[in-house]
Structures are given as C-alpha cells and as structure tokens.
Amino acid sequence: MFGFAIGCYLFLGGLAGGLAAVASWAALCVPASEVCDRIGADHRRLVGVPLLAAALLVAASALCLLADTARPEAIGALFASPRANILTVGAWLLVALGVACAALALFWLYGRRVRHNKLLCAALGVAFALGLAVTAYSALYLAGIRAVPLWHSWWLVSLFVGSSLAAACALFVAMAFAARIDGLFPAAMRRAKVFSLVFLAVEAVSACAFALAALSVPDEGSAAAAATSAADLLFGCDSFIWWGGFVAVGVVGSAFFDLVGRRRLLDRRMARSFALTACACALVGTFSLRISVMMAGAHPVLGF
C-alpha cells in the first residue's frame, strides 16, 4: 500500500505544520514595540529561522510524495481536480502553508521593521491556522480510508496531531538553544516546554485509546481486521518500532529530558544538551509512530 516515502511525507508534513503553528504563535507573542522600530537579530532567529525551516520541511514532504508516486503527472491532476476531497484540500493546504511560511520567513529575516502590525498579525494568524490544518490533514486522510480498519479511528487524529505539535514545540526550543537565544526569551521557552509536555500527554492518552479501541471490538468483519492490525502493532514482529521508537524514545525519553531540562540547577551547557536530546527523542518518536501505524495497518490487508 503505502511505501517508506509516504511515511516520510506524513512525518515531514505534520512536523512542518506544527512548527509553522508554533513559530507563528511565538511571533504573535512578540510585543509590537520591540519590532516597530527595528527587527533585531534575536527576533530574526526566534521567528524567522523556524518559519524558514517549516517552509523547507513542506518542500521536503512534497519531494517525498513525488518520490513515492509512479505517475508524477497525477500530482498536477490532483491540483486541477474539480471535485474537492481530502486529497485535493490537503494538497492546496500544503502549498498555501509553504508559500505563507516562506513569505513570512523572508520578512522576519530580511525586513527592517514592522510598519503595519495588524496586517502582520493577520498573516501570522493565517499561517497558524494553516499549520494546524496541515497537521491534522494526514491523520484525517488515513482515518477516512475505510479499507484499512485500524486507521479508521478518530483517535488517530488526536494521536497524530499531538505527536506533531509535541515534536514541533521540542524542535522550536532546540533551535532557540542552538542559536543561543534561549536566555533572551525565557517566557517563550518556558511556555513552549509546557506545551510540549501537554501535547506529549495528549499523544500518550490517544495512543492508549487508539490501541484499546482497536483491540476491544467484536471479532467479525472489518473489526476483526482492526484487532489483527492492533495486535500486530503491539505484539508483532515490528512492534519494537512502536514500543522502542515511539513509546520508549518518543514519549518517555522526550518527557524525561524535557522535565530534567527544566530544573534551575542545570548550567547553560547542560540545559542546552537536554533540550537538544529531548528534541531528538521527539522527532524519533513522531517518525516511529507513523511508520509503525502504517505498517500495522497494511499487513493484514495485504494478507487477505
């Protein structure tokens, strides 16, 4: 069914949407008085760099989609389709997000000052909404595929959205630490870490509900296929991706390094190391989640 490139597409697209939403939120929290006279280098790195990274992630996800399809001309037909569906809407959302992030990134990186703050806030609000929509798109697309019973669950939406936003918050904090501007924006860093932990909790709860909902169904029809897929996800030959990559590294590891990194007794260098490690764990977990869910959903279908 879906190949490895599609897994990368779902991972990169969701991460791009989450990072765009987090960067837009951070930009909206910047007081107008600090950027009306001159956009400083610290604000350029805080907002401009993550927005540019989000635009590049959108481009990378599009390349993964092109690499997977056997008919590149079908991509053009997708945009020109007169009938709106989740695929066409998602494709246009991805393009709109890439354009919005690229334009805003260029402004924050090379603009001199903010002349029309209300217009900028409106543009950031649009980018924020597009980011959330793209983050939810991949899960809504999979949940709408009735041929794969494991994916046909609304818990998959909260699971994918929570994982993307948790990883995006961790990546935003790690980029600030890497650029050595974390000390200039302590409130933004503190809130981003709190958001990351909240979304990790949403991700963990959704994962439990997603697996239990698939296992606790009557043993008949498509429900039996969902239960078989869930059993393969949790106990099959590739379950180490779920338990090791997603649960152990992505959820437990990310939460551990994030919580330890919040302690005030840590010096600057150690806090930076913990932030970067938490980001790496979150990214590994987000990717492992998508790969494991895709593989578990496809195996029983291929078996029939």
N, C-alpha and C positions, 0 to 999 in steps of 0.2 A: 504494500500500500504506500505509505509514506516512507521516504528514504531519510538518510542521515542529514542531507542538506535541508530538508523540511524542518527537522528538529532544530537545526541552527537558525533557520528563518524564524521559527516561533520564539526561540530564545532571544535572538538579537532584536526582533521587532518589539517584543514585550519589554525588554530592557530599555530600548530607545524611547518607548512611550513613557515608561516610568521615570527615566532620567529627565526627559523633557518636562514632565509634570513637576518634579522636584526642583529643577532649576528655575522654572517659571515661578513656582511658589517662593523660592529664595529671592528672586528679583522683585516680586511684588512686596516683599517684606523690607526692601531697601528704602529708607526714607527719601523722599524726593529732594530734600535739602542737600543730601550728600552727593547727588549726581546732576543737579541742575546747573551748577557752575562748571564742573569738570568731572568726567568719569575717571576715577582713579584706577591705578594698576591693580589694586586689591579687588575692586569690584569687577574688573575685567576678568580676573582669574576665578572669582567666585561664581559668576554667572555666565560669562562668555565662553569659557572653556567647556563646562558641562553641556551647554547648548550646542556647541560645535561637535562635541563627542556624540550627542544624540543624533545630530544630522548624519554623521559618519556611520553610526550604527544602523540608521534607516537605510543608507546606501548599501551597507554590507548585507542586511537582511534581504534586500531586493536582489542582490547578486546570488545569494543562496537559493532564492526562489527560481531565478533563471537557470542556475546550475542543475536544479532538480528536474525541470520540465524538459520533455523530449521535443516539444514544439514551441520554440521561442515566440513564434508569431501569435500563439494563443494568448500571450500576455497583452498584446495590443488589442486583440478582440475582447479581452476582459474589460478594458477601459472603455471600449466603444459599445459595449452591450447595452441595448435599450431597456433591458429589464433589470431592475435593481434587486440584488440579493446580497447575502452576507459577504460573498467574494468580491463583488464589484464595489460595494460600500467600503469594505476593508482596504481594497487596493487604493481607492481615492483618499481614504483617511491617511494611509501611509505616505502617499505623495504629498498631501497637504501638510502633514507633520514635518516631513523632510524640508519642504520649502520654508515653512514657518521657523523651524529651528535654525536653518542656515541664515535666513534674513536677520533674525534676532541676534544670532551669534556674531554676525558681521557688525551689527550696530554696537553691541556691547564691547567688542574687541577693538573696533576702529573708530567708533563715534567719539566726538569730543565732549558733548554734554547732552542732557535731556532737555529739549525745548518744549515738547508737548507731553507732559507727564500722563494726562488722561488717555491720550492716544496710545502711549506705550503700555499703560496698564491694560487697555483693551486688547492689544496684541498679545500681551503675556497671558491674559485670561483665555484667549482663543487657543494659544499653544498649550496651556494647562489642560483645557477640555479635550483637545486633540490627543494629547498624551494619554489621558485616562481612557479615551475611546479606543486607541490603538492597543493599549494594554489589555483591555477586555476583549478585543476583536478575536484574537487567536483562540481564546477559550470558548467564545460563543460559536465560532466556526466548528470546532471539534464537537462541542455539545450538541450541535444541530445535525451531526451525522448519525442517523438512526441505524445505519448498517453496522456500526460499532457500538454495542450496548454499553460497554464500560465508559465511553466518552459521553454518552447521552445522559448527563447528570449536571444539574445546576451547581453542585458542589465544585465541579471542575472550574467554573468561572471564578468563584472566590479563591480557590486554590491557586490558579494561575495569576490572578490579579495581585493577591497577597505576596506571592513569591517575587513577581516582577517589581513591585513597589519596595519590598524589603531590600532586594538587591540594588535597586536604584538609589535608595537612601544610603546604603553602605558605600556604594560607589561614589556618591556625591561627597560624603565625609572623607573618604580615602583620597579623592582628588584635591580636596582642600588641604589635607595634611601633606600630600605630596608637593603641593605648591607652597607650603609653609605659610598659609594664611589662616590656619585654624584659630590661632590666638587673636586674630583681628575680629573674628565673628564668633565669639563664644556662644551667644544665644542661638544662632543658626545651627551651629554644630550640635549643641545640646538637644535642640528640638528634632533635628534630623536623626540623631541616635535614638531618641524616644520613639519617633515614627517607625524607625527600622524595627525596634523591638515589638511595637504594636502589630506591624504587618507580619512579623515572624509568628506572633501568636495567632493571628488570623490564618496564616498558612498552615500552622500545626493543627489547629482545630478543623480546618477544612479538609486536610489530608486524612485525619481520622474519620470524619463524617463521610468523605468520599469512598474510602475503602469499606467502611462498615455498611454503607448503603448498598454497595455492590454485592457484598457477601451475604447480607441478610435479606435475600429475595427468594421467592418461590422457585423451585428447581424445575422450571418449564420455559420453553420458548427462548426469547431473547434474554430473559432474566437469567437463565442458566448460562448463557454465553457471557453475561456480565460477571457472574460469580466465578466462572472459569478464568476470565481475564484478571479479576481481582486476586484470585488465588495464585495465578502466575506472577502477578506483580509483587505479591508479598512473600511467596514461598518458591517461586520458580527458579530456573537456572540463572536468570538475570536479575534476581531480587537483590543482589548485592549493590546494584546501581541505586535502587530505592533506599535500602537500609544504610548503605555506606555513603553514597554520594549525596543523597537528598537529606535523609534523617540525621545521620551522624555528623556529616560535614556541614551541610547546608543549614540545618536548623539548630542543632545542639552546638556545633562549633562556632557558628556565627554569633549565636546568643552569648556563648561563653566569652569570646574575645570582646564582644561589644560591651558586656557588663563589666568585665575586668578593666577595659579601657576607660571606663567612666570614673574610676577611682582617682581621687585627687592626689594620692600619694605617689602616683607614677610620674616619672620625669618626662620631659617632652619627647625624647627619642623613643622611649618605651611606649608611650601613648601612640605615637605615630606607627610603630610596628604593630601594635594591637589593632589599630584602625585598618591598616592595610591587610592584615591577616583576616580580620572579620569580613572585609570586602571580598577577598579571595574565596573564603568559605561560602559566602552568599552566592557568588557567581557560579561556583561549582554545584551548589545545591539547586539553583534555578535551572541550570542546564540538565543536571541529572534527573530532575523531576520530569521535564518534558520528554526526555529520551525514554525513561522508564515507562511512563504512561503511554507513549506512542507504541513502544514495543509490546507491552502487555495487551493493549487493545487490538493490535494487528495479529498477534499469534493465533488466538482462537479462530479468528475469521479466516486466516489462511489455512488453518487446519481443516475447516469444513470444505 
